[in-house]
Each structure stands twice: as C-alpha cells, then as structure tokens.
C-alpha cells in the first residue's frame, strides 16, 4: 500500500509538471506570436512613416524651388512696374506742364499783317517781382515770346500796331495780355545794297484757364 501511494504521488507530480510545462509553452508561444505581430506592425508603420517623411522632404524641396522662382519673378515684375510707373509719372507731368501751341500759332498767323515775319517763337515765364506786403503770390501764366522782323518799305509803326491789336482783339480767348517789349533797327544786306530793318520782340501772356489745352468752360 505504501508503494502504491508513492507511485500515485509521483505520477501526480509528473502530470502537474507536464501540465505546467505545456502551459508555459503555450504562454511563451502566444507571447512570441504577439511580439511578432507587434514587431511586424511596428516595422510596417515605421516604413510608412519613413515614406511619408521622404515625401514631405521632397515637397519642401519643390516648394522651396518654386518659391525661389516666384520671388525672382515678383522682383522682376516689381522692377518692371517701377520702371513703368516712373515713365507714366513722367508722361503725366509732361502732359500737365506742357503748353499747347496749335491754336495759339494759328491765332498768331491770322493776326500777322503783310510785310512781317517771325524769326523765333519760344515759351517763357514772366519775371516774378517782389510782392507787396500782404499781397497773395500766385503762379503766373507762361508767356508766348515772339521775335520777328518788319520788311523794309513797310510802315513799321502801323504793322506793329496792327499786329498787337489783332492779337489783343481777335485772339482774346488765347492771350490775356500782349506787350511789345522792344524794337531794334538792324542793317541787312539785300543783294548788293544795305537796307534797314526793324526787329521786334513781343510777349503774349497765355490765358490762365487755357494753358494746357483745356479752354475755359470745357474739360
């Protein structure tokens, strides 16, 4: 009876030991399986992350290149716009400051009597005088300066008076004031003989509202 009990106890311990070993094997196998799954998932995620990082780096590189090109183009366009703006400003200033002479030249030609011709036409500014105390100083209109000759044999006084009167009366819409500045007699050679000729200078003050080609009452 004692031997049977000893054998039974040994057999029980053997079964327990074998069950423990099997349980540990199953546990270790499951643990290894879980570790394999986690490792594979980690590697897959790691590879995916590396791929995304490479794509992001490539996009950053492309964006940097495109930004450099865009900035270069913007600088070029800015330089062109600055040049165009300068040209446009110059043109506008020239347009505002120019004096339109087409109608005035027509008026001068119509007012000029026979036996008189012009040698020089220019635009100038009236000399500014020192203003009196309390007076308001404003910009004076420009002057149309006429220099010419009266032909020999023509009544000089009559010709100059007719020219001045025609400009004052018939070209009143173009000129505010007509002034004979000076006259001078010169001797010129006509063929083989010398003749005396009168040289004159006249200033015509332009209408203040019509200096730049915009008549009064129009836009």
ROSE-4610 file (N, C-alpha, C; in Angstrom, 1 decimal, always signed):
// ROSE-4610
residu = [X/X/X/X/X/X/X/X/X/X/X/X/X/X/X/X/X/X/X/X/X/X/X/X/X/X/X/X/X/X/X/X/X/X/X/X/X/X/X/X/X/X/X/X/X/X/X/X/X/X/X/X/X/X/X/X/X/X/X/X/X/X/X/X/X/X/X/X/X/X/X/X/X/X/X/X/X/X/X/X/X/X/X/X/X/X/X/X/X/X/X/X/X/X/X/X/X/X/X/X/X/X/X/X/X/X/X/X/X/X/X/X/X/X/X/X/X/X/X/X/X/X/X/X/X/X/X/X/X/X/X/X/X/X/X/X/X/X/X/X/X/X/X/X/X/X/X/X/X/X/X/X/X/X/X/X/X/X/X/X/X/X/X/X/X/X/X/X/X/X/X/X/X/X/X/X/X/X/X/X/X/X/X/X/X/X/X/X/X/X/X/X/X/X/X/X/X/X/X/X/X/X/X/X/X/X/X/X/X/X/X/X/X/X/X/X/X/X/X/X/X/X/X/X/X/X/X/X/X/X/X/X/X/X/X/X/X/X/X/X/X/X/X/X/X/X/X/X/X/X/X/X/X/X/X/X/X/X/X/X/X/X/X/X/X/X/X/X/X/X/X/X/X/X/X/X/X/X/X/X/X/X/X/X/X/X/X/X/X/X/X/X/X/X/X/X/X/X/X/X/X/X/X/X/X/X/X/X/X/X/X/X/X/X/X/X/X/X/X/X/X/X/X/X/X/X/X/X/X/X/X/X/X/X/X/X/X/X/X/X/X/X/X/X/X/X/X/X/X/X/X/X/X/X/X/X/X/X/X/X/X/X/X/X/X/X/X/X/X/X/X/X/X/X/X/X/X/X/X/X/X/X/X/X/X/X/X/X/X/X/X/X/X/X/X/X/X/X/X/X/X/X/X/X/X/X/X/X/X/X/X/X/X/X/X/X/X/X/X/X/X/X/X/X/X/X/X/X/X/X/X/X/X/X/X/X/X/X/X/X/X/X/X/X/X/X/X/X/X/X/X/X/X/X/X/X/X/X/X/X/X/X/X/X/X/X/X/X/X/X/X/X/X/X/X/X/X/X/X/X/X/X/X/X/X/X/X/X/X/X/X/X/X/X/X/X/X/X/X/X/X/X/X/X/X/X/X/X/X/X/X/X/X/X/X/X/X/X/X/X/X/X/X/X/X/X/X/X/X/X/X/X/X/X/X/X/X/X/X/X/X/X/X/X/X/X/X/X/X/X/X/X/X/X/X/X/X/X/X/X/X/X/X/X/X/X/X/X/X/X/X/X/X/X/X/X/X/X/X/X/X/X/X/X/X/X/X/X/X/X/X/X/X/X/X/X/X/X/X/X/X/X/X/X/X/X/X/X/X/X/X/X/X/X/X/X/X/X/X/X/X/X/X/X/X/X/X/X/X/X/X/X/X/X/X/X/X/X/X/X/X/X/X/X/X/X/X/X/X/X/X/X/X/X/X/X/X]
num = [1/1/1/2/2/2/3/3/3/4/4/4/5/5/5/6/6/6/7/7/7/8/8/8/9/9/9/10/10/10/11/11/11/12/12/12/13/13/13/14/14/14/15/15/15/16/16/16/17/17/17/18/18/18/19/19/19/20/20/20/21/21/21/22/22/22/23/23/23/24/24/24/25/25/25/26/26/26/27/27/27/28/28/28/29/29/29/30/30/30/31/31/31/32/32/32/33/33/33/34/34/34/35/35/35/36/36/36/37/37/37/38/38/38/39/39/39/40/40/40/41/41/41/42/42/42/43/43/43/44/44/44/45/45/45/46/46/46/47/47/47/48/48/48/49/49/49/50/50/50/51/51/51/52/52/52/53/53/53/54/54/54/55/55/55/56/56/56/57/57/57/58/58/58/59/59/59/60/60/60/61/61/61/62/62/62/63/63/63/64/64/64/65/65/65/66/66/66/67/67/67/68/68/68/69/69/69/70/70/70/71/71/71/72/72/72/73/73/73/74/74/74/75/75/75/76/76/76/77/77/77/78/78/78/79/79/79/80/80/80/81/81/81/82/82/82/83/83/83/84/84/84/85/85/85/86/86/86/87/87/87/88/88/88/89/89/89/90/90/90/91/91/91/92/92/92/93/93/93/94/94/94/95/95/95/96/96/96/97/97/97/98/98/98/99/99/99/100/100/100/101/101/101/102/102/102/103/103/103/104/104/104/105/105/105/106/106/106/107/107/107/108/108/108/109/109/109/110/110/110/111/111/111/112/112/112/113/113/113/114/114/114/115/115/115/116/116/116/117/117/117/118/118/118/119/119/119/120/120/120/121/121/121/122/122/122/123/123/123/124/124/124/125/125/125/126/126/126/127/127/127/128/128/128/129/129/129/130/130/130/131/131/131/132/132/132/133/133/133/134/134/134/135/135/135/136/136/136/137/137/137/138/138/138/139/139/139/140/140/140/141/141/141/142/142/142/143/143/143/144/144/144/145/145/145/146/146/146/147/147/147/148/148/148/149/149/149/150/150/150/151/151/151/152/152/152/153/153/153/154/154/154/155/155/155/156/156/156/157/157/157/158/158/158/159/159/159/160/160/160/161/161/161/162/162/162/163/163/163/164/164/164/165/165/165/166/166/166/167/167/167/168/168/168/169/169/169/170/170/170/171/171/171/172/172/172/173/173/173/174/174/174/175/175/175/176/176/176/177/177/177/178/178/178/179/179/179/180/180/180/181/181/181/182/182/182/183/183/183/184/184/184/185/185/185/186/186/186/187/187/187/188/188/188/189/189/189/190/190/190/191/191/191/192/192/192/193/193/193/194/194/194/195/195/195/196/196/196/197/197/197/198/198/198/199/199/199/200/200/200/201/201/201/202/202/202/203/203/203/204/204/204/205/205/205/206/206/206/207/207/207/208/208/208/209/209/209/210/210/210/211/211/211/212/212/212/213/213/213/214/214/214/215/215/215/216/216/216/217/217/217/218/218/218/219/219/219]
x = [+0.8/+0.0/+0.9/+1.9/+2.9/+3.5/+3.8/+4.4/+3.4/+2.2/+1.1/+0.9/+1.0/+0.8/+2.0/+3.1/+4.3/+4.3/+3.9/+3.8/+2.7/+1.6/+0.5/+0.9/+1.7/+2.2/+3.2/+4.0/+5.0/+4.2/+3.3/+2.5/+1.8/+1.2/+0.5/+1.5/+2.7/+3.6/+4.1/+4.2/+4.6/+3.6/+2.3/+1.2/+1.2/+1.4/+1.4/+2.6/+3.7/+4.9/+4.7/+4.2/+3.9/+2.9/+1.8/+0.8/+1.4/+2.3/+3.0/+3.9/+4.6/+5.4/+4.6/+3.5/+2.7/+2.1/+1.7/+1.1/+2.2/+3.4/+4.4/+4.8/+4.7/+5.0/+3.9/+2.7/+1.6/+1.7/+2.0/+2.1/+3.3/+4.4/+5.6/+5.3/+4.6/+4.2/+3.3/+2.3/+1.4/+2.1/+3.0/+3.8/+4.6/+5.3/+6.1/+5.3/+4.1/+3.2/+2.8/+2.4/+2.0/+3.2/+4.4/+5.6/+5.8/+5.7/+5.9/+4.9/+3.6/+2.6/+2.9/+3.2/+3.6/+4.8/+5.8/+7.0/+6.7/+5.9/+5.6/+4.8/+3.9/+3.1/+4.0/+4.9/+5.9/+6.7/+7.3/+8.1/+7.3/+6.0/+5.2/+4.9/+4.6/+4.3/+5.6/+6.7/+8.0/+8.3/+8.1/+8.4/+7.4/+6.1/+5.2/+5.6/+6.0/+6.4/+7.6/+8.6/+9.8/+9.4/+8.5/+8.0/+7.3/+6.5/+5.8/+6.8/+7.9/+8.9/+9.7/+9.9/+10.6/+9.8/+8.5/+7.6/+7.5/+7.5/+7.4/+8.7/+9.8/+11.1/+11.1/+10.6/+10.6/+9.7/+8.5/+7.6/+8.2/+8.9/+9.6/+10.6/+11.3/+12.3/+11.7/+10.6/+9.9/+9.3/+8.7/+8.1/+9.2/+10.4/+11.4/+11.9/+12.0/+12.4/+11.4/+10.1/+9.1/+9.0/+9.2/+9.2/+10.3/+11.5/+12.6/+12.3/+11.7/+11.3/+10.3/+9.3/+8.2/+8.8/+9.7/+10.2/+11.1/+11.8/+12.6/+11.7/+10.6/+9.6/+9.0/+8.6/+8.0/+8.9/+10.2/+11.2/+11.3/+11.3/+11.4/+10.2/+9.0/+7.7/+7.7/+8.2/+8.3/+9.2/+10.3/+11.2/+10.6/+9.9/+9.2/+8.1/+7.3/+6.3/+6.8/+8.0/+8.6/+9.0/+9.6/+10.0/+8.8/+7.7/+6.5/+5.9/+5.9/+5.3/+6.1/+7.5/+8.3/+8.0/+7.9/+7.6/+6.2/+5.2/+3.9/+3.8/+4.5/+4.6/+5.3/+6.3/+7.0/+6.0/+5.3/+4.4/+3.3/+2.7/+1.7/+2.2/+3.4/+3.9/+4.2/+4.7/+4.9/+3.5/+2.5/+1.2/+0.6/+0.8/+0.3/+1.1/+2.4/+3.2/+3.4/+3.0/+3.2/+2.3/+2.7/+1.8/+1.4/+0.1/-0.4/-0.4/+0.3/+0.5/-0.2/-0.9/-1.5/-2.5/-3.5/-4.4/-3.8/-2.8/-2.2/-1.3/-0.7/+0.1/-0.9/-2.0/-3.0/-3.5/-3.7/-4.1/-3.1/-1.8/-0.7/-0.6/-0.7/-0.6/-1.7/-2.9/-4.0/-3.9/-3.2/-3.1/-2.0/-1.0/+0.2/-0.1/+0.2/-0.1/+1.0/+0.7/+1.7/+2.9/+4.0/+5.3/+6.0/+5.5/+6.1/+6.2/+7.3/+7.5/+8.2/+8.1/+8.7/+10.0/+10.9/+12.2/+12.4/+11.6/+11.8/+10.6/+10.1/+9.0/+9.4/+9.1/+9.5/+8.5/+8.6/+7.7/+8.5/+8.2/+8.9/+8.0/+8.6/+7.9/+8.1/+7.0/+7.1/+8.0/+8.8/+9.7/+8.9/+9.2/+8.5/+9.1/+8.2/+8.6/+8.3/+9.0/+8.8/+7.4/+6.6/+5.2/+5.2/+4.1/+3.9/+3.5/+3.6/+3.3/+1.8/+1.4/+0.0/-0.6/+0.2/-0.3/-0.2/-1.1/-1.1/-0.3/+0.7/+1.6/+1.0/+0.7/+0.3/+1.1/+1.1/+1.9/+1.3/+2.2/+1.8/+1.8/+0.8/+0.8/+2.0/+2.4/+3.6/+3.3/+4.4/+4.4/+4.8/+4.1/+4.5/+5.3/+6.6/+7.5/+7.7/+7.4/+7.5/+8.6/+9.5/+10.6/+10.5/+10.6/+10.4/+11.0/+10.7/+11.2/+10.0/+10.2/+9.3/+10.1/+9.5/+10.2/+10.5/+11.6/+11.9/+10.8/+10.4/+9.4/+8.0/+7.9/+6.6/+6.5/+5.3/+5.2/+5.3/+6.4/+6.7/+5.7/+5.4/+4.6/+3.2/+2.7/+1.4/+1.3/+2.4/+2.4/+2.4/+3.3/+3.3/+2.0/+1.4/+0.1/-1.0/-1.0/-2.0/-1.8/-0.6/-0.3/-0.7/-0.4/-0.8/-2.3/-2.9/-4.4/-5.1/-4.6/-5.2/-5.0/-3.9/-3.7/-4.6/-4.7/-5.5/-7.0/-7.4/-8.9/-9.3/-8.7/-9.1/-8.7/-7.7/-7.1/-7.3/-8.3/-8.5/-8.8/-9.3/-9.6/-8.3/-7.2/-5.9/-4.9/-4.9/-3.9/-4.6/-4.0/-4.6/-4.1/-2.8/-2.2/-1.1/-1.0/+0.0/+0.9/+2.2/+3.1/+4.2/+4.5/+5.7/+6.9/+7.9/+9.0/+10.0/+10.5/+11.5/+11.5/+12.0/+12.3/+13.7/+14.3/+15.7/+15.8/+16.6/+16.8/+18.2/+18.1/+19.3/+19.5/+20.7/+21.1/+21.4/+20.7/+20.9/+21.3/+22.0/+22.5/+21.5/+20.9/+19.9/+20.5/+21.1/+21.8/+23.1/+23.2/+24.4/+24.3/+23.1/+22.9/+22.4/+22.6/+22.2/+20.9/+20.1/+18.8/+18.6/+17.7/+17.4/+16.2/+16.2/+15.1/+14.8/+13.5/+13.1/+13.0/+13.6/+13.5/+12.7/+11.8/+11.0/+10.9/+10.5/+10.2/+8.9/+8.0/+6.7/+6.4/+5.7/+5.3/+3.8/+3.3/+1.8/+1.6/+0.9/+0.6/-0.6/-0.4/-1.4/-2.6/-3.7/-4.9/-4.6/-4.9/-4.6/-5.4/-6.7/-7.5/-7.3/-6.4/-6.2/-4.8/-4.0/-2.6/-2.2/-2.9/-2.6/-3.6/-4.2/-5.1/-6.5/-7.0/-8.3/-9.0/-9.8/-10.4/-11.3/-11.5/-12.4/-13.8/-14.4/-15.8/-15.8/-14.6/-14.6/-13.7/-13.8/-13.0/-12.1]
y = [-1.2/+0.0/+1.2/+1.1/+2.3/+2.6/+1.5/+1.7/+2.3/+1.8/+2.3/+3.8/+4.2/+5.6/+6.4/+5.9/+6.6/+6.8/+5.7/+5.8/+6.8/+6.7/+7.6/+9.1/+9.4/+10.7/+11.2/+10.2/+10.6/+10.9/+10.0/+10.2/+11.5/+11.9/+13.2/+14.3/+14.2/+15.3/+15.4/+14.2/+14.2/+14.9/+14.5/+15.2/+16.7/+17.1/+18.5/+19.2/+18.5/+19.1/+19.2/+18.2/+18.2/+19.3/+19.5/+20.5/+21.9/+22.0/+23.3/+23.6/+22.6/+22.8/+23.1/+22.4/+22.7/+24.1/+24.5/+25.8/+26.9/+26.7/+27.6/+27.7/+26.5/+26.5/+27.3/+27.0/+27.8/+29.3/+29.6/+31.0/+31.7/+31.0/+31.5/+31.6/+30.6/+30.7/+31.8/+32.0/+33.1/+34.5/+34.5/+35.8/+36.1/+35.0/+35.2/+35.6/+35.0/+35.4/+36.9/+37.2/+38.6/+39.6/+39.2/+40.0/+40.1/+39.0/+39.0/+39.9/+39.9/+40.7/+42.2/+42.5/+43.9/+44.3/+43.5/+43.9/+44.1/+43.2/+43.4/+44.7/+45.0/+46.2/+47.5/+47.3/+48.4/+48.7/+47.6/+47.8/+48.4/+47.9/+48.5/+50.0/+50.3/+51.7/+52.6/+52.0/+52.7/+53.0/+52.0/+52.1/+53.2/+53.1/+54.1/+55.5/+55.6/+57.0/+57.5/+56.6/+57.0/+57.4/+56.7/+57.1/+58.5/+58.7/+60.0/+61.1/+60.8/+61.8/+62.2/+61.1/+61.4/+62.2/+61.9/+62.7/+64.2/+64.3/+65.7/+66.5/+65.8/+66.4/+66.8/+65.9/+66.2/+67.4/+67.4/+68.5/+69.9/+69.8/+71.0/+71.5/+70.6/+71.0/+71.6/+71.0/+71.5/+72.9/+73.0/+74.3/+75.4/+75.0/+76.0/+76.4/+75.5/+75.9/+76.7/+76.4/+77.2/+78.6/+78.7/+79.9/+80.8/+80.2/+81.0/+81.5/+80.7/+81.2/+82.2/+82.0/+83.0/+84.3/+84.3/+85.5/+86.2/+85.5/+86.1/+86.7/+86.1/+86.7/+87.9/+87.8/+89.0/+90.2/+89.9/+91.0/+91.6/+90.7/+91.2/+92.0/+91.5/+92.3/+93.6/+93.6/+94.8/+95.9/+95.4/+96.3/+96.9/+96.0/+96.5/+97.5/+97.2/+98.1/+99.4/+99.4/+100.6/+101.5/+100.8/+101.5/+102.1/+101.3/+101.8/+102.9/+102.8/+103.9/+105.2/+105.0/+106.2/+106.8/+106.0/+106.5/+107.2/+106.5/+107.1/+108.4/+108.5/+109.7/+110.8/+110.5/+111.4/+111.9/+111.0/+111.4/+112.3/+111.9/+112.7/+114.1/+114.2/+115.5/+116.3/+115.7/+116.4/+116.9/+116.0/+116.4/+117.6/+117.6/+118.7/+120.0/+119.8/+121.0/+121.6/+120.8/+121.3/+122.4/+123.2/+124.3/+123.9/+123.9/+123.6/+124.8/+124.7/+125.9/+125.9/+124.8/+124.7/+125.8/+126.0/+127.1/+128.5/+128.6/+129.9/+130.3/+129.3/+129.6/+130.0/+129.3/+129.7/+131.1/+131.5/+132.9/+133.9/+133.5/+134.4/+134.6/+133.5/+133.6/+134.4/+134.3/+135.1/+136.6/+136.8/+138.2/+139.0/+138.2/+138.9/+139.6/+140.9/+141.6/+141.3/+141.8/+141.6/+142.4/+141.9/+142.5/+142.3/+141.3/+140.9/+139.4/+139.0/+137.5/+137.3/+136.1/+135.7/+135.0/+135.2/+134.5/+133.5/+133.7/+132.9/+132.9/+131.7/+131.6/+130.7/+131.1/+130.4/+130.6/+129.7/+129.8/+130.1/+131.2/+131.6/+131.9/+132.3/+132.6/+134.1/+134.7/+136.2/+136.3/+137.3/+137.6/+137.9/+137.2/+137.5/+138.7/+139.6/+140.8/+140.6/+141.4/+141.3/+141.7/+140.8/+141.2/+142.2/+143.0/+144.0/+143.2/+143.9/+143.3/+143.0/+141.8/+141.4/+140.9/+141.0/+140.5/+139.0/+138.4/+136.9/+136.6/+135.8/+135.5/+134.2/+134.2/+133.0/+132.8/+131.6/+131.3/+132.0/+132.7/+133.5/+132.6/+132.9/+132.0/+132.2/+131.2/+131.4/+132.4/+132.7/+133.7/+133.1/+133.5/+133.1/+134.3/+134.0/+135.1/+135.0/+136.2/+136.3/+137.2/+136.8/+137.7/+137.6/+138.8/+138.8/+140.1/+140.3/+141.4/+142.0/+143.3/+144.0/+144.3/+144.0/+144.1/+145.6/+145.8/+147.2/+147.7/+149.0/+149.5/+149.5/+148.7/+148.6/+149.6/+150.2/+151.2/+150.4/+150.5/+149.7/+150.0/+151.2/+151.6/+151.0/+151.1/+150.6/+149.1/+148.5/+147.0/+146.5/+147.1/+146.6/+146.9/+148.0/+148.4/+147.4/+147.1/+146.2/+144.8/+144.3/+143.0/+142.9/+144.0/+144.0/+144.0/+144.9/+145.0/+143.7/+143.0/+141.8/+140.7/+140.6/+139.6/+139.9/+141.2/+141.6/+141.4/+141.8/+141.7/+140.4/+139.9/+138.6/+137.4/+137.5/+136.3/+136.5/+137.2/+137.4/+136.1/+135.1/+133.8/+133.0/+133.4/+132.7/+133.5/+134.8/+135.6/+136.6/+136.7/+137.6/+139.0/+139.1/+140.4/+140.3/+141.3/+141.4/+142.6/+142.4/+143.5/+143.6/+144.7/+144.9/+145.3/+144.4/+144.5/+145.5/+145.3/+146.2/+146.1/+147.2/+147.2/+147.6/+147.1/+147.5/+147.5/+148.5/+148.6/+148.0/+147.1/+146.5/+146.7/+146.7/+146.8/+145.5/+145.2/+143.9/+144.1/+143.1/+143.2/+142.5/+143.3/+142.8/+142.9/+141.8/+141.8/+142.5/+143.7/+144.4/+145.7/+145.9/+147.1/+146.8/+147.7/+147.6/+148.2/+147.6/+148.1/+148.0/+148.9/+149.0/+148.2/+147.4/+146.5/+146.6/+146.6/+146.7/+145.3/+145.1/+143.8/+144.1/+143.2/+143.4/+142.1/+142.3/+141.2/+141.5/+140.5/+140.7/+139.5/+139.8/+138.8/+138.8/+137.5/+137.3/+136.4/+137.0/+136.2/+135.3/+134.0/+133.0/+133.0/+132.6/+132.6/+131.5/+131.9/+131.0/+129.8/+129.8/+128.6/+127.8/+128.2/+127.5/+127.3/+127.1/+127.0/+125.6/+124.6/+123.2/+122.6/+123.4/+122.8/+122.6/+123.2/+123.0/+124.4/+124.7/+126.1/+126.2/+127.5/+127.8/+127.3/+126.6/+126.1/+124.7/+124.1/+122.7/+121.9/+120.6/+119.7/+118.9]
z = [+0.0/+0.0/+0.0/+0.7/+0.8/-0.6/-1.3/-2.7/-3.6/-3.5/-4.5/-4.2/-3.0/-2.6/-3.2/-3.1/-3.6/-5.1/-5.8/-7.2/-7.6/-6.9/-7.2/-7.0/-6.0/-5.7/-6.8/-7.2/-8.3/-9.6/-9.9/-11.1/-11.1/-9.9/-9.8/-10.1/-9.5/-9.7/-11.1/-11.8/-13.2/-14.0/-13.8/-14.6/-14.3/-13.1/-12.8/-13.5/-13.4/-14.0/-15.6/-16.2/-17.6/-18.0/-17.1/-17.4/-17.3/-16.3/-16.1/-17.3/-17.8/-19.0/-20.2/-20.4/-21.6/-21.5/-20.2/-20.0/-20.3/-19.9/-20.2/-21.7/-22.3/-23.8/-24.5/-24.1/-24.8/-24.5/-23.3/-22.9/-23.7/-23.7/-24.4/-25.9/-26.5/-27.9/-28.2/-27.3/-27.5/-27.4/-26.4/-26.2/-27.4/-27.9/-29.1/-30.3/-30.4/-31.6/-31.5/-30.2/-30.0/-30.3/-29.9/-30.2/-31.7/-32.4/-33.8/-34.5/-34.1/-34.7/-34.4/-33.1/-32.8/-33.6/-33.7/-34.4/-35.9/-36.5/-37.9/-38.1/-37.2/-37.3/-37.1/-36.1/-35.9/-37.1/-37.7/-38.9/-40.1/-40.2/-41.3/-41.1/-39.8/-39.5/-39.7/-39.3/-39.4/-40.9/-41.7/-43.1/-43.7/-43.3/-43.8/-43.4/-42.1/-41.6/-42.4/-42.6/-43.4/-44.8/-45.4/-46.8/-46.8/-45.7/-45.6/-45.4/-44.6/-44.3/-45.6/-46.4/-47.7/-48.6/-48.6/-49.5/-49.0/-47.7/-47.1/-47.5/-47.3/-47.7/-49.1/-50.0/-51.4/-51.7/-51.1/-51.2/-50.8/-49.6/-49.1/-50.1/-50.7/-51.7/-52.9/-53.4/-54.6/-54.3/-53.1/-52.7/-52.6/-52.0/-51.9/-53.2/-54.2/-55.5/-56.2/-56.1/-56.7/-56.0/-54.7/-54.0/-54.5/-54.7/-55.3/-56.6/-57.5/-58.8/-58.8/-57.9/-57.7/-57.2/-56.2/-55.7/-56.8/-57.6/-58.6/-59.7/-60.0/-60.9/-60.4/-59.1/-58.4/-58.4/-58.2/-58.2/-59.6/-60.6/-62.0/-62.3/-62.0/-62.2/-61.5/-60.2/-59.4/-60.1/-60.6/-61.3/-62.5/-63.3/-64.5/-64.1/-63.0/-62.6/-62.2/-61.5/-61.0/-62.2/-63.2/-64.4/-65.2/-65.3/-66.0/-65.2/-63.8/-63.0/-63.2/-63.2/-63.5/-64.8/-65.8/-67.2/-67.2/-66.6/-66.6/-65.8/-64.7/-63.9/-64.7/-65.4/-66.3/-67.4/-68.0/-69.1/-68.5/-67.3/-66.7/-66.4/-65.8/-65.5/-66.8/-67.8/-69.1/-69.6/-69.5/-70.1/-69.3/-67.9/-67.1/-67.4/-67.6/-67.7/-69.1/-70.1/-71.5/-71.9/-72.8/-73.3/-74.7/-74.9/-76.3/-77.1/-78.2/-79.1/-80.4/-80.7/-82.0/-82.3/-81.4/-81.7/-81.5/-80.7/-80.5/-81.7/-82.3/-83.5/-84.7/-84.7/-85.7/-85.5/-84.2/-84.0/-84.3/-84.0/-84.3/-85.8/-86.6/-88.0/-88.6/-88.1/-88.6/-88.3/-87.1/-86.7/-87.3/-88.0/-88.5/-89.8/-89.9/-91.2/-92.2/-93.4/-94.5/-94.3/-94.7/-94.6/-93.2/-92.5/-91.2/-91.1/-90.5/-90.3/-89.0/-88.5/-87.2/-87.4/-86.6/-86.6/-85.5/-84.4/-83.2/-82.4/-82.0/-81.1/-79.9/-78.7/-77.5/-76.4/-75.4/-74.3/-73.0/-72.3/-71.1/-70.0/-68.9/-67.7/-67.4/-67.0/-66.7/-65.4/-65.4/-64.3/-63.1/-62.0/-60.7/-60.0/-59.7/-58.9/-57.5/-56.7/-55.2/-54.9/-54.2/-53.9/-52.8/-52.8/-51.7/-50.5/-49.4/-48.1/-48.0/-47.7/-47.6/-48.9/-50.0/-51.3/-51.4/-52.1/-52.3/-53.6/-53.5/-54.6/-55.2/-56.5/-57.2/-58.4/-59.0/-60.2/-61.4/-62.1/-63.2/-64.5/-65.4/-66.6/-67.4/-68.2/-69.1/-70.2/-70.8/-71.9/-73.2/-74.3/-75.7/-76.2/-76.4/-76.8/-78.3/-79.0/-80.4/-80.8/-81.6/-82.2/-83.7/-84.3/-85.8/-86.4/-87.6/-88.4/-89.2/-89.5/-90.3/-91.6/-92.7/-94.0/-94.3/-95.0/-95.4/-96.4/-96.3/-97.1/-96.5/-95.4/-94.7/-93.6/-93.4/-92.3/-91.0/-90.3/-89.2/-88.0/-87.8/-86.7/-86.9/-88.1/-88.5/-88.4/-88.9/-88.8/-87.4/-86.6/-85.2/-84.4/-84.7/-84.0/-84.5/-85.8/-86.3/-85.8/-85.6/-85.1/-83.6/-82.9/-81.5/-81.3/-82.1/-82.0/-82.4/-83.5/-83.9/-82.8/-82.2/-81.1/-79.9/-79.6/-78.4/-78.7/-79.9/-80.1/-80.6/-81.7/-82.3/-81.6/-80.8/-80.1/-78.6/-78.2/-76.7/-76.0/-76.6/-75.9/-75.7/-76.4/-76.3/-75.4/-75.5/-74.8/-73.9/-72.7/-71.7/-71.9/-72.3/-72.4/-73.5/-74.3/-75.4/-75.2/-75.1/-74.8/-75.7/-76.3/-77.1/-76.2/-76.2/-75.2/-75.8/-77.0/-77.5/-79.0/-79.6/-81.1/-81.3/-82.4/-82.7/-84.2/-84.6/-86.1/-86.4/-87.4/-87.9/-89.4/-89.8/-91.2/-91.8/-92.9/-93.5/-94.9/-95.5/-96.9/-97.8/-98.7/-99.7/-101.1/-101.5/-102.8/-102.7/-103.3/-103.3/-102.5/-101.9/-101.1/-99.7/-98.8/-97.4/-97.2/-96.4/-96.1/-94.6/-94.1/-92.6/-92.4/-91.3/-91.0/-89.5/-89.1/-87.7/-87.2/-86.0/-85.3/-84.0/-83.7/-82.5/-81.7/-80.4/-79.5/-78.8/-78.8/-78.2/-77.3/-76.1/-75.2/-75.1/-75.2/-75.1/-73.9/-72.9/-71.7/-72.0/-71.8/-72.1/-71.1/-71.5/-70.7/-69.5/-68.3/-67.2/-67.2/-67.7/-67.8/-69.0/-69.9/-71.2/-71.5/-70.5/-70.7/-71.3/-70.8/-71.1/-72.1/-72.9/-73.9/-73.5/-72.3/-71.9/-71.8/-72.8/-72.8/-71.7/-71.3/-70.2/-70.5/-69.6/-69.8/-70.3/-70.6/-71.1/-70.2/-70.4/-69.6/-70.5]
